[in-house]
């Protein structure tokens, strides 16, 4: 399925406007289903409009399927944008009441963040294992397998990876399976923890 680019100034036709109006409730459903903050409503409304622009009945997909994909994509993009903004600067929290970025859920106080139930030691250990795994792969894989696996880690599909690398989709699939097997055998003890 090829991607169509949307022009920023492209207007909705009357049929597309009808689709957006009839399916506005999907925004509320998606927010509730994924326990998101309503400050993402505007982002999801834009995604709904993009889905209306991209929708083509001839392709055999339901509109709701395309909407869900657009919602997921836009929420991920917004989270990356917010995280980049947060990492890029801003005020340094000086008190426990200072507002800090908590991911897709938006802002919270520093005290709320410290009360989080996450196991930070485990998260740090996982990051160390991930770095060791990447060094291991870089050393033990050939260049094309390593490139395929890096693209796979960016959540690209096998077909997209095949287009980028110039390899066949079946070769990409086998490469990913080989690399996963290699990682499982090398890091079995860490995985089983």
Residue pairs with C-beta under 8 A, 6 or more apart in sequence:
1 59
4 54
6 50
6 53
6 54
10 53
12 20
12 49
12 52
12 53
16 49
16 52
16 53
16 55
17 52
19 51
19 52
19 55
19 63
20 48
20 49
20 52
23 48
23 63
23 64
23 67
24 45
24 48
26 48
26 64
26 67
26 68
26 71
27 41
27 44
27 45
27 48
27 71
30 36
30 44
30 68
30 71
31 37
31 38
31 40
31 41
31 44
34 75
35 105
36 75
36 104
36 105
37 104
37 105
37 106
39 106
40 75
40 78
40 104
43 74
43 75
43 78
44 71
44 74
44 75
46 74
47 67
47 70
47 71
47 73
47 74
47 75
48 67
48 70
48 71
50 70
50 74
51 63
51 66
51 67
51 69
51 70
52 63
54 66
54 70
55 61
55 63
55 66
75 104
78 104
79 103
79 104
82 101
83 101
83 103
86 101
91 98
93 99
93 100
93 110
95 110
96 109
96 110
96 111
96 114
97 109
97 110
97 111
98 109
98 110
99 107
99 108
99 109
100 107
100 108
100 109
100 110
100 113
101 107
102 108
102 112
102 113
129 187
129 190
132 187
133 183
133 186
133 187
136 183
136 186
136 187
137 146
137 149
137 179
137 182
137 183
138 146
140 182
141 149
141 179
141 182
144 165
144 167
144 175
145 175
145 178
145 179
147 165
148 161
148 165
148 167
148 172
148 175
148 176
148 179
149 175
149 176
149 179
151 160
151 161
151 164
151 165
152 161
152 176
152 179
156 164
158 169
158 172
158 173
158 176
159 169
161 167
161 172
162 168
162 169
162 171
162 172
165 172
167 175
184 191
